[in-house]
């Protein structure tokens, strides 16, 4: 059984079954299973997540008989179809055969069903039915760009057809890897020098002084990461802390805070003064924040389980 596809499957199962954060599930499973090609794993995982709605639209048309399809079946079908449709580096025969081996391990008794659908895609892909753009614009855009119908409906109402399609297309692009220097432990300049000496390429962001676009594999395995010199965080999330502009000594409440990226960015700007109360409905998610605060050396972050739809009387 290919270790890379096995790793990708278990990551996707963690996300589907437990609601795990994709980046944390990837980091956990890669550390546990040590795949030979982490780049392949990440492309497959993020590709399946990105095109999930579209992939489900396809395999559901290729079933001979409609019936219940288990979570494990869906994950394996999505993985196989994504490789056939979007991964040019994977030959079709390998996409099918490796997916069937995966099915034998995790979808016992269903490998013939999964093999049949993948082979049917090769024969019938030109016959697949797609929503008509003129009569069902929402349906067309939702399948074309793999997005839930309610989101497409909302955007069409708010932004119109042209802007909505631009936003949907942008959502399917692969973002650049971004990191944020932890100014409690280092400076952006020192971090850049250290990581570049280790073989990574860093490009400073124009929008955030502490932010960089990073290239290279194994960032979270670096000593600089383990020592809390930086965090991995999207540019858009960094900009939230930039706009909030927290001041020393303030008290800030971060609702739905897990996994804690914005909380940490604000705590760094407050230089460990004041209080940031990071809350989430699920206690297990707050453990992620506690661990991250410890790694980064945060002393002004407090976590608590709290449903933000209720009035806080404390």
N, C-alpha and C positions, 0 to 999 in steps of 0.2 A: 504494500500500500504506500503510495507516494506521500512522503512526510509533509510536503508543502500543501497538498490538497487536504490532507487530514487536518493540518493546523488551521487552514482556512475554514473547513467545515465546523470545527469545534468553536472557533471564534464566532461564526455566524449563529451557531446554536446558542452560545452564551448570550448573544444579543437578542435573539428571538425568544428564548425561554426565560431569561432572567432580567431582560431589559438593561444589559450591561452597556456601558459606554464603549463605543467601537475602539477608540484609541487605547483605553485601558485593557480591554479584552485582548487586543492584538499584543500589547506589551506583555501581558501575563502569559498567554499561550506561546509566544515566541521564546520567552525565557524558559518555559517549562519543556517545550518540545524541540527547540533548537532546529527549525527548518533550514534546509540548505540554501533556500532562496527567499529571504524575507521580502524582497521587492515583489516577487511573484505572488506571495501570500497577500500582501497589502493591495496589489492591483486587483486580485480576485475578490477579496473581501469588499473593498470600497466600490468595485464595479458592480457586484451583486446588490449592494445596498443602494447604489445610485439608480440602477435600472430594475429594481425589484418589481415595480408595478407593471412595467412593460414585459418583463420576463414571464410574470404570472399570466398576463393577457395571452401570451404565445402558447405556453404549455397547456393552458386550459382548452385551447382550440384543438390541440392535437390528441386529446384523450378520446379513445374509442367509446368509452361509456363514462358518463358523469357519476361521480361518487366522492366519498370523503377521501381527502388526501392529507396524510399526516404532516406534521411540521418537518420531520426529518426528510420526507419525500420532497417537499417543496424546496428545502435548502439545497438538496443535491440536484434537483432539476434546474434550479436557478444557476447553480455553479456550472453545470454542463452546458446550458444554453448560452451563458455569458461567454464561456470559452469559444463556443462555435461562432458566436456573432461578433465578438469584439476583440478577442485575443489572437491577432494574426500570427503571433509567434508559436501558437499551439496548433499542430495539424489536426484536422477534423477527426481522424481515426483515433488520435491520442486523447482528444477531448472526450470522445464517447467511451473508449475502453477504460480510461482512468476513472471516469465518473461511474461507470458500472462497477468497478472494483470498490469504489467508495460506497456505493449502494449496498454491495454485499456485506460491508462492515457495519453500516449504520441503518440500513433499510431492509433488513433481512426479509426475504420472500417477495420483495418488490423490485428486484433488479431487472426482471424481464419487462415490467411495466415502464421503468425508467429508461431502459435501453430502447424500447419501442418508441417512446416519445422523442428521444434524441435522434433516432434514425428517421422518424417521420418528419422531423424538422428539415433534415437534409433533402428529403423528397418533395416536401410540400410547402417550403418557405415562400415560394412565389404565389401560393394560393391563399395565404393567410389573410384574414379579413381585418381591416383596420377601420376605425370610425371615420366617417366621411366629414371632411373639414367643413363643407358648406352647410350640412344639415345638423352636425353635432360638433361644433367648434370645441366645446369643453372636453368632450370625449376624445377628439383627435389630439388635442394638445396634451391631455393627461397621459395618453398612451405614448405619443411621440416622444415626450420628454420625461416620462415615467414619474408622474406627480399625481397626488390624490386629487380627485375631481373638485372637492370643496375648496382646495387652495386655488386651483385654476379659476373656478367661478369667482372667488373673492377678488383675485387679481384682475380678471377681466372687467369686473364691475368698477374697481378702483383705478386701474391704469390703462384699460383699453387693450385691443388685440396686439398691436405692434410692440408696446412696452412689455406686455405679459410674456410674449414669445421670447423677447430678448432676455428677460429675467430667467425664464425657464432654461434657455440655452446656457446662460452663464452658470446656473446652478449645477449643470452637468459637466463643467470643466473641472479638472484636477487642480486644486489650489496649491500654491507653493508652500513648502514647509517653513513655518515661522517660529522663531524663538524669542524670548524676552529675557534680557539680563536682569538678574536679581541684584539690585543696587544696594542691598543690605550687606552683600558679601563681595561685590566686585564692581567694576565700572564697565560700561559697554566696550570701551577700547581694550581693556585688559582681557575681557572675555573673548573678543574677536581675535586677539593675538594668540591666546591659548588654544582656541579651537582650530585656528588655521595652522598652527604648529602641529596639530594632531591630524591634519589632512582634510579638514572640512573647509568649505568655501562659504563665507558670510558676506552678505550685501546689506548695508545699513538701510533701514526704512526711512523714508522721508516723513512719514506721518507720526511715528513714535520714536522718541530718542533712544529708548532702551531696546527697540525691536530690530531684528535681523531676518532676512530671508536666508535660509540655510540649505546647503547641498552636501550630501554625503550620507552614508549609512552607518548605523550604530551610535547615533547621538545619545540615546538613553543609556548606553553601556559605557559612555565616557566617564572619566573621573570627575570632570567638571559638573556633569549632571548629578552624579551621586553626591557630590559635595554641596549641591544646592545653588550652583552659580547661575543657573538659568532654568526657565520653564518653557515647555512647548505650548504655544497658544496662537490661535488665528489672529491676524491683524485686526479684524473687525471686533474681536473681543478685547484686544488691547485698547482699542479706541474708546470702549465704554469707560474704562478707568480714566482715560485721558479726558473725556468729557465731564465725568463726575468731578474730577480734580479734587480729591479728598485732601483735607488739610490736617496738619499735626493736631492731635488732641481731640479730633471729632469722634462722634459715635455714629456708625453707619450700620444699617441693617441690610443684608443681602439676602433676598428671598429666593427660593429655588436655587440655592447656591452651588450645589454639587455639579461637577466635580471640583470646583473651587478656583478656577483660573482667574476670574475677575476679582474674587475675594483677595487672592494673593497679590494681584497687581495693585489693588488699592492699599493693601497692608504695607507693601514695599514703599509706596509713595508717602505713607504716613510715618515711615521710619520707626515702626514698632511702637508708636504712641497711640493714645486713644483706644477705641474699641471697635472691632468689626464683628457683628453678630451674624454668623452664617447659618442659615436655617434651611431645612429641607424636610419633606414629609417622611422620608425614609431614613431611619437611623443608620442603616448599612452604608448609605451614600455619604453620610457625614464622616464615617471612618476614613473615607478617601481624603476629605478635607483635612482631617486631623493629621494624617500621615504626610500630606503635602506640606502642611504648615511646619511640621517637624523637620522635613528635609530642607526647607528653605530658611529655617530659623525664625519663623514668625512667632511673636509672643503676644500680639494684640488681637488674635483671632479666637473667637469663642464659637462653638458649634452647639446647636440644639435642634431637636426634632420638633417641627411646628408646621401646622397646616395654615398657610398664608391666607386662606379664604376666611379664616376666623379672626375676630378682633383679638389683638394681644393686650391683655389686661395687666401684664406684669410690669 
